[in-house]
Amino acid sequence: MPGITSYGAYIPLHRVERSEFRRAWGGFPIPGERVIANFDEDSITMAVESAIDCLRGIDPKTVDGLFFATTTSPYKERLGASIMAVALDMRRDALTMDISGSLRAGTTAIATALNTVKAGAAKSILVAAADCRIGAPSGDFEQALGDGGAALLLGGDQPIATIEGSYSISDDFSGVWRADGDVFVRSWEDRMVLDEGYSAVLPEAISGLMKDYNIKAGDFAKVVYDCPPDFRRHARVARSLGFDAAQVQDPMFMTVGITGAAMAPMMLVAALEEAKPGDKILLASYGNGADAFLLEVTEEINRVGERRGIKKHLASKRMIANYETYLRWRGLITLEAARRPEKSPTSISAVWRARKQILGLYGARCKSCGTPQYTSPALGGVPIRICVVCQAKDQFEDYRFADKRANIFSFTHDNLAASPDPPVTITVVDFEGGGRAVFDFTDRDPDKVEVGMPVEMTFRKLFFDRGIHNYYWKTRPIRC
């Protein structure tokens, strides 16, 4: 029986107290805090992070496909999954697909991956879901939304949780939407949205699943389904279906916020972190209809290795001081430009030629002396030909740095460069196993940066230029 063979998640480091939004605008207070993605993060970078967590101990080249689920892809006409596949070092012939247009894109991607595996078209598919939605300033969505991602590997070999059945319905009720060109999430009147949408459609799908598979409310160890902005409705749905409060998975509204297409998958990862063999789990998600799944945990859950998942990411956080930082990071206010010459225009040709270095963070290792070496993509992807140590010529093999940790050799804080999070911190790092290179430093406290500090690599945005999102790797303090 096909099912989930691995899981992973990602929650950005930074949080803001919701009281900060009320300080800025007044209005109805919403308790708790929400996650804020850094200025250099988006749905693609968060999906990559969750996929890396999911694939710990697994060779990415053994995975046959990658499905990216989001409602906030940085591109309207470019496959986010293809960018991710290079960053994750997957095979060139891996099946890639973006699934979007609905808040239940995450569960739709799970269903599509499951059917692909069942049909024999692939042995394993990685589903990575992430969202970075924006609510208009002063509105409830600005406080309620959060950012994050989750990844699930689906296959037929030794699943940690089998997917025993599913039930889906389609409903065109548009309570929450974004039209082409909209930056902010829109919503209709609350009672209509919740009474005729979430509180009616989601229970209908869950009830349909339970009826089809002759499952009673008490048979589930955990019940996982996403949460609306009025988080009280989450508990009300559980009561209407006969679920006990102890069965219901925490929607993380008070600590993370509503993460869109990633919410149900993230909650499922949290449930799997605590699951025991034999547990039955209900997974459901709402958005222009609803999907519901019946999962059963197997003995293989005990073999899952180290994951950062939900628990460790929740425990690793940094509070940002004020609402104005959020505005800068989301690009909602205009900042003074740097008093420097503009950067050269992005060259699609140069980026394509150096894609393995830029997205995959590949360098070379000398086959004569074993020294790893990395050349900056600023050189246009010119290959290394002479070893810096033994001077051997053209004796190199590919060497990936993205999965290596490093230590800071030296660093500088640039207080003149324009940045949503000044100063710009640049590090020269020595990789474990050899190799030295220069990278921007992110998710750092400038006052705590020091020589010798251990760091790890993280996939981030560099800048946006003429419609092109430029991605690259940065260093950050070791997370979790």
C-alpha positions as CSV (number, residue, x, y, z in Angstrom):
1,M,0.0,0.0,0.0
2,P,1.6,3.3,-1.1
3,G,2.0,6.0,1.5
4,I,4.3,8.6,3.1
5,T,7.9,7.4,3.4
6,S,9.5,10.5,4.9
7,Y,8.5,14.0,6.1
8,G,10.1,17.4,6.8
9,A,9.1,21.0,7.5
10,Y,10.4,24.5,7.7
11,I,9.3,27.5,9.8
12,P,11.2,30.8,9.3
13,L,13.3,32.0,12.3
14,H,11.5,35.3,12.8
15,R,8.3,36.0,14.7
16,V,6.4,39.2,15.6
17,E,3.9,39.7,18.4
18,R,0.4,40.4,17.0
19,S,0.1,43.3,19.4
20,E,2.5,45.1,17.1
21,F,-0.1,45.2,14.4
22,R,-2.6,46.5,16.8
23,R,-0.1,49.2,18.0
24,A,0.2,50.4,14.4
25,W,-3.5,50.3,13.4
26,G,-5.7,49.7,16.4
27,G,-8.6,47.5,15.7
28,F,-9.6,44.0,17.0
29,P,-6.9,42.3,19.0
30,I,-5.8,38.8,17.9
31,P,-3.7,37.0,20.5
32,G,-0.4,35.2,20.0
33,E,2.4,35.8,17.5
34,R,3.0,35.0,13.9
35,V,5.9,33.8,11.7
36,I,7.5,36.4,9.4
37,A,9.6,35.1,6.5
38,N,12.8,37.0,6.1
39,F,13.1,39.5,3.3
40,D,15.2,37.0,1.3
41,E,12.7,34.1,1.7
42,D,9.6,33.2,-0.4
43,S,7.6,30.1,-1.2
44,I,10.3,28.5,-3.3
45,T,13.1,29.0,-0.7
46,M,10.8,27.7,2.1
47,A,9.8,24.7,0.0
48,V,13.4,23.9,-0.6
49,E,14.2,24.1,3.1
50,S,11.3,21.7,4.0
51,A,12.4,19.3,1.2
52,I,16.0,19.3,2.5
53,D,14.6,18.4,5.9
54,C,12.5,15.6,4.4
55,L,15.4,14.1,2.4
56,R,17.8,13.9,5.3
57,G,19.6,10.5,4.8
58,I,18.0,10.1,1.4
59,D,19.8,10.5,-2.0
60,P,17.8,13.1,-3.9
61,K,18.7,11.4,-7.2
62,T,16.6,8.4,-6.1
63,V,13.4,10.5,-6.1
64,D,11.4,10.4,-9.3
65,G,9.5,13.6,-9.1
66,L,8.9,16.9,-7.3
67,F,5.4,18.5,-7.0
68,F,5.5,22.1,-5.7
69,A,2.2,23.3,-4.0
70,T,1.7,27.0,-3.4
71,T,-0.6,29.9,-4.0
72,T,2.3,32.4,-4.0
73,S,4.7,31.2,-6.6
74,P,7.1,34.0,-7.5
75,Y,6.4,33.3,-11.2
76,K,3.2,33.2,-13.3
77,E,5.0,31.6,-16.2
78,R,8.0,29.6,-14.9
79,L,8.0,26.3,-13.1
80,G,9.1,26.7,-9.5
81,A,9.6,23.0,-9.1
82,S,12.3,23.1,-11.8
83,I,14.2,25.7,-9.9
84,M,13.9,23.6,-6.7
85,A,14.9,20.4,-8.5
86,V,18.3,21.9,-9.3
87,A,18.8,23.3,-5.8
88,L,17.9,19.9,-4.3
89,D,20.3,18.1,-6.7
90,M,17.6,15.9,-8.3
91,R,17.9,14.0,-11.6
92,R,17.4,15.9,-14.8
93,D,14.6,13.4,-15.8
94,A,12.6,13.9,-12.6
95,L,9.0,14.7,-13.1
96,T,8.3,18.3,-12.0
97,M,5.0,20.1,-11.5
98,D,3.5,23.2,-9.9
99,I,0.1,22.8,-8.3
100,S,-1.6,26.1,-7.4
101,G,-4.8,28.1,-7.5
102,S,-6.3,26.8,-4.3
103,L,-5.6,26.7,-0.6
104,R,-5.9,23.0,-0.8
105,A,-3.1,22.8,-3.3
106,G,-1.0,20.9,-0.7
107,T,-3.5,18.0,-0.3
108,T,-4.2,18.1,-4.1
109,A,-0.5,17.6,-4.7
110,I,-0.5,14.7,-2.2
111,A,-3.4,13.1,-4.1
112,T,-1.7,13.6,-7.4
113,A,1.6,12.2,-6.2
114,L,-0.2,9.2,-4.7
115,N,-2.1,8.4,-7.9
116,T,1.2,8.8,-9.9
117,V,2.9,6.2,-7.7
118,K,-0.2,3.9,-7.8
119,A,-0.2,4.1,-11.6
120,G,3.4,2.9,-11.7
121,A,4.6,6.1,-13.4
122,A,7.0,6.8,-10.5
123,K,8.4,5.0,-7.5
124,S,8.6,8.0,-5.3
125,I,7.4,11.6,-5.5
126,L,8.4,14.5,-3.3
127,V,5.6,16.9,-2.4
128,A,6.8,20.3,-1.1
129,A,4.2,22.9,-0.1
130,A,4.9,26.5,1.0
131,D,3.1,29.8,1.1
132,C,4.0,33.4,1.9
133,R,0.7,35.3,1.6
134,I,0.3,39.0,2.4
135,G,-2.7,40.6,4.1
136,A,-3.4,44.3,3.5
137,P,-2.1,46.6,6.2
138,S,-4.6,47.2,9.1
139,G,-6.6,44.1,8.2
140,D,-7.2,40.9,10.1
141,F,-5.3,38.8,7.5
142,E,-2.2,40.8,8.2
143,Q,-2.2,39.4,11.7
144,A,-3.6,36.0,11.0
145,L,-1.4,34.8,8.2
146,G,1.9,33.1,8.7
147,D,4.7,31.7,6.5
148,G,6.1,28.2,6.3
149,G,6.5,24.9,4.4
150,A,6.3,21.2,4.6
151,A,7.4,18.3,2.5
152,L,6.3,14.7,2.2
153,L,7.9,11.9,0.3
154,L,5.4,9.4,-1.1
155,G,6.2,6.0,-2.4
156,G,5.4,2.3,-2.2
157,D,8.4,1.0,-0.3
158,Q,8.2,0.8,3.5
159,P,5.9,3.7,4.1
160,I,5.8,5.2,7.6
161,A,2.1,5.9,7.1
162,T,-0.1,4.2,4.5
163,I,-2.9,6.2,2.8
164,E,-5.9,3.9,3.1
165,G,-8.4,6.1,1.3
166,S,-9.5,9.6,0.3
167,Y,-12.6,11.7,-0.4
168,S,-12.8,15.0,-2.3
169,I,-15.4,17.5,-3.2
170,S,-15.4,20.6,-5.4
171,D,-17.2,23.8,-4.4
172,D,-16.9,27.1,-6.3
173,F,-17.7,29.3,-3.2
174,S,-15.1,32.1,-3.4
175,G,-14.9,33.3,0.2
176,V,-11.2,34.1,0.0
177,W,-9.4,34.9,-3.2
178,R,-6.7,36.9,-5.1
179,A,-7.2,37.9,-8.7
180,D,-4.4,38.2,-11.2
181,G,-2.5,41.3,-10.2
182,D,-3.7,41.3,-6.6
183,V,-1.0,41.6,-3.9
184,F,-3.2,41.2,-0.9
185,V,-5.6,38.4,0.0
186,R,-9.3,39.4,-0.4
187,S,-12.3,38.1,1.6
188,W,-16.0,38.3,1.6
189,E,-18.2,38.9,4.7
190,D,-17.0,36.7,7.6
191,R,-20.2,34.9,8.4
192,M,-21.0,34.0,4.8
193,V,-17.4,32.8,4.3
194,L,-17.4,30.6,7.4
195,D,-21.0,29.4,7.5
196,E,-21.4,28.5,3.9
197,G,-17.8,27.7,3.1
198,Y,-15.3,26.4,5.7
199,S,-17.8,25.2,8.4
200,A,-20.0,23.5,5.8
201,V,-17.8,22.1,3.1
202,L,-14.9,20.8,5.2
203,P,-17.2,18.7,7.5
204,E,-19.0,17.4,4.4
205,A,-15.7,16.0,3.0
206,I,-14.7,14.5,6.4
207,S,-18.1,13.0,6.9
208,G,-17.9,11.5,3.4
209,L,-14.6,9.9,4.1
210,M,-15.7,8.4,7.4
211,K,-18.9,7.0,5.8
212,D,-17.1,5.5,2.8
213,Y,-14.5,3.8,5.0
214,N,-16.8,3.0,7.9
215,I,-14.7,5.0,10.4
216,K,-16.0,6.5,13.6
217,A,-14.8,9.7,15.2
218,G,-13.2,7.9,18.1
219,D,-11.1,5.7,15.8
220,F,-8.7,8.5,15.0
221,A,-5.6,9.1,17.1
222,K,-5.2,12.5,15.5
223,V,-7.4,14.7,13.4
224,V,-5.6,17.2,11.1
225,Y,-7.3,19.9,9.2
226,D,-6.5,23.5,8.5
227,C,-7.7,26.6,10.3
228,P,-9.6,29.8,9.1
229,P,-8.7,33.3,10.3
230,D,-11.4,33.0,12.9
231,F,-9.5,30.2,14.7
232,R,-12.5,29.5,17.0
233,R,-14.2,27.9,14.0
234,H,-11.5,25.2,14.0
235,A,-12.7,23.8,17.4
236,R,-16.3,24.2,16.4
237,V,-15.9,21.9,13.3
238,A,-14.3,19.3,15.6
239,R,-17.3,19.4,18.0
240,S,-19.8,19.2,15.1
241,L,-18.1,15.9,13.9
242,G,-17.9,14.4,17.4
243,F,-14.1,14.7,17.8
244,D,-12.6,15.1,21.3
245,A,-10.4,18.1,21.8
246,A,-7.4,15.8,22.6
247,Q,-7.7,14.2,19.1
248,V,-7.4,17.5,17.3
249,Q,-4.0,18.5,16.1
250,D,-2.9,22.0,17.2
251,P,-3.3,24.3,14.1
252,M,-0.4,26.4,15.4
253,F,-2.4,29.6,14.9
254,M,-1.0,31.2,18.1
255,T,2.6,30.4,17.2
256,V,2.8,30.4,13.4
257,G,-0.3,31.7,11.8
258,I,-2.3,30.5,8.7
259,T,0.2,29.2,6.2
260,G,-2.1,28.7,3.2
261,A,-1.5,25.6,1.1
262,A,1.2,24.5,3.5
263,M,-1.0,24.5,6.6
264,A,-2.5,21.0,6.5
265,P,0.8,19.4,5.4
266,M,2.6,21.2,8.2
267,M,0.1,20.0,10.8
268,L,0.4,16.5,9.4
269,V,4.2,16.6,10.0
270,A,3.5,17.7,13.6
271,A,1.2,14.8,14.0
272,L,3.7,12.3,12.5
273,E,6.3,13.5,14.9
274,E,4.2,12.2,17.8
275,A,2.6,9.2,16.0
276,K,2.8,5.5,17.1
277,P,2.4,2.4,15.0
278,G,-1.3,1.6,14.4
279,D,-2.5,5.2,14.8
280,K,-5.2,6.3,12.4
281,I,-4.8,9.9,11.3
282,L,-7.4,12.1,9.5
283,L,-5.9,14.7,7.1
284,A,-8.2,17.3,5.5
285,S,-7.9,20.6,3.8
286,Y,-10.3,23.3,2.6
287,G,-10.2,25.6,-0.4
288,N,-12.8,25.7,-3.2
289,G,-13.9,22.3,-2.0
290,A,-12.1,20.0,0.4
291,D,-9.9,16.9,0.4
292,A,-9.8,14.3,3.2
293,F,-7.5,11.3,3.6
294,L,-7.4,8.3,5.9
295,L,-3.8,7.4,7.1
296,E,-2.6,4.5,9.2
297,V,0.9,4.7,10.8
298,T,3.1,1.7,10.4
299,E,6.1,0.2,12.3
300,E,8.4,2.1,9.9
301,I,7.6,5.3,11.8
302,N,10.3,4.1,14.3
303,R,13.0,4.2,11.7
304,V,12.6,7.9,10.8
305,G,15.9,9.6,11.4
306,E,16.7,13.1,12.7
307,R,14.3,15.8,11.4
308,R,14.0,19.4,12.4
309,G,10.3,19.1,11.5
310,I,7.8,21.3,13.4
311,K,9.0,20.9,17.0
312,K,12.6,22.0,16.5
313,H,11.7,24.9,14.2
314,L,9.1,26.1,16.7
315,A,11.6,26.1,19.5
316,S,14.2,28.0,17.3
317,K,13.0,31.6,16.9
318,R,13.9,35.3,17.1
319,M,11.4,38.0,17.8
320,I,11.6,41.1,15.5
321,A,11.3,44.3,17.4
322,N,8.5,46.2,15.5
323,Y,5.9,46.3,12.8
324,E,8.1,48.6,10.7
325,T,10.5,45.7,10.1
326,Y,7.7,43.6,8.7
327,L,6.8,46.4,6.3
328,R,10.4,46.6,5.1
329,W,10.8,42.9,4.6
330,R,7.5,42.5,2.6
331,G,8.4,45.5,0.4
332,L,5.4,47.4,1.5
333,I,7.3,50.7,2.0
334,T,9.9,52.3,-0.3
335,L,13.4,52.6,1.0
336,E,16.1,54.9,-0.1
337,A,18.2,53.4,-2.9
338,A,21.9,52.8,-2.3
339,R,24.1,55.7,-3.5
340,R,26.0,53.4,-5.7
341,P,25.9,52.5,-9.4
342,E,23.1,50.1,-10.4
343,K,23.9,46.5,-10.8
344,S,24.5,45.1,-14.3
345,P,21.3,43.6,-15.7
346,T,20.7,39.9,-15.1
347,S,21.9,37.8,-18.0
348,I,19.6,34.8,-18.6
349,S,22.4,33.2,-20.6
350,A,25.0,33.6,-17.8
351,V,22.6,32.3,-15.1
352,W,21.8,29.3,-17.3
353,R,25.4,28.4,-18.0
354,A,26.3,28.6,-14.3
355,R,23.0,27.1,-13.0
356,K,24.8,24.1,-11.4
357,Q,27.1,26.4,-9.5
358,I,24.4,28.9,-8.6
359,L,21.4,26.8,-7.8
360,G,23.1,23.5,-6.9
361,L,26.2,25.1,-5.3
362,Y,28.5,22.8,-7.1
363,G,32.3,23.3,-7.2
364,A,35.1,20.9,-8.0
365,R,37.4,18.6,-6.2
366,C,40.9,17.8,-7.4
367,K,41.2,14.1,-8.2
368,S,45.0,14.3,-7.6
369,C,45.1,15.8,-4.1
370,G,41.4,15.8,-3.0
371,T,41.2,19.6,-2.5
372,P,37.6,21.0,-2.9
373,Q,37.4,24.4,-4.7
374,Y,34.6,26.8,-5.5
375,T,34.6,29.6,-8.1
376,S,32.2,32.5,-7.8
377,P,29.4,32.5,-10.4
378,A,30.3,36.2,-10.9
379,L,33.0,34.8,-13.2
380,G,30.3,33.5,-15.5
381,G,30.6,29.8,-14.7
382,V,34.2,29.5,-16.0
383,P,35.3,26.0,-15.0
384,I,38.3,25.5,-12.7
385,R,41.2,24.0,-14.6
386,I,44.2,24.3,-12.3
387,C,44.3,23.0,-8.7
388,V,45.3,25.8,-6.3
389,V,47.2,23.2,-4.2
390,C,49.0,20.7,-6.4
391,Q,48.6,22.6,-9.7
392,A,47.2,19.5,-11.5
393,K,45.5,20.4,-14.7
394,D,42.0,19.3,-15.7
395,Q,41.8,16.7,-13.0
396,F,38.5,17.6,-11.3
397,E,35.3,16.0,-10.4
398,D,32.0,17.6,-9.3
399,Y,31.7,18.5,-5.6
400,R,28.6,19.8,-3.9
401,F,28.9,22.4,-1.1
402,A,25.2,23.0,-0.3
403,D,25.1,20.1,2.2
404,K,28.4,21.1,3.9
405,R,28.8,23.1,7.1
406,A,31.5,25.7,7.5
407,N,33.2,28.1,9.9
408,I,33.6,31.8,9.4
409,F,37.1,32.7,8.4
410,S,36.4,36.5,8.3
411,F,33.4,38.8,7.9
412,T,32.4,42.4,7.3
413,H,29.3,44.5,8.1
414,D,28.5,46.9,5.2
415,N,26.5,49.8,6.6
416,L,26.3,51.7,3.3
417,A,24.7,49.0,1.2
418,A,20.9,49.3,0.9
419,S,19.1,46.4,2.6
420,P,15.8,45.7,4.2
421,D,17.8,44.3,7.1
422,P,20.9,46.4,7.6
423,P,23.8,46.0,7.8
424,V,24.7,43.7,5.0
425,T,26.9,41.0,6.5
426,I,29.3,39.2,4.2
427,T,31.3,36.1,5.3
428,V,34.3,34.3,4.0
429,V,33.9,30.7,5.2
430,D,36.0,27.6,5.3
431,F,33.9,24.4,4.5
432,E,34.3,21.2,6.5
433,G,36.4,18.9,4.2
434,G,38.0,21.9,2.5
435,G,37.1,24.8,0.3
436,R,36.8,28.5,0.9
437,A,34.1,30.9,-0.5
438,V,32.3,34.2,0.0
439,F,28.6,34.4,0.9
440,D,26.0,36.8,2.3
441,F,25.1,36.0,5.9
442,T,21.4,35.8,6.8
443,D,19.2,35.2,9.9
444,R,22.1,36.6,12.0
445,D,22.3,39.0,14.9
446,P,25.1,41.4,13.7
447,D,26.3,41.8,17.3
448,K,26.9,38.1,17.7
449,V,28.9,37.4,14.5
450,E,32.4,36.3,15.2
451,V,35.4,34.6,13.5
452,G,35.2,30.8,13.9
453,M,31.4,30.8,14.2
454,P,29.9,27.6,12.7
455,V,27.4,28.1,9.9
456,E,25.3,26.2,7.4
457,M,24.1,26.9,3.9
458,T,20.5,28.1,3.1
459,F,18.8,28.7,-0.3
460,R,17.6,32.3,-0.5
461,K,16.7,35.1,-2.8
462,L,19.5,37.5,-3.8
463,F,17.6,40.2,-5.7
464,F,14.8,40.8,-8.2
465,D,15.7,42.3,-11.6
466,R,13.5,42.9,-14.7
467,G,11.1,40.1,-13.8
468,I,13.8,37.6,-12.8
469,H,14.1,36.3,-9.3
470,N,17.8,35.6,-8.6
471,Y,18.3,32.7,-6.2
472,Y,21.6,31.7,-4.6
473,W,22.9,30.2,-1.3
474,K,23.8,32.1,1.8
475,T,25.3,31.2,5.1
476,R,23.3,31.4,8.4
477,P,24.0,30.4,12.0
478,I,23.2,26.7,12.5
479,R,19.5,26.4,13.1
480,C,17.9,24.1,15.7
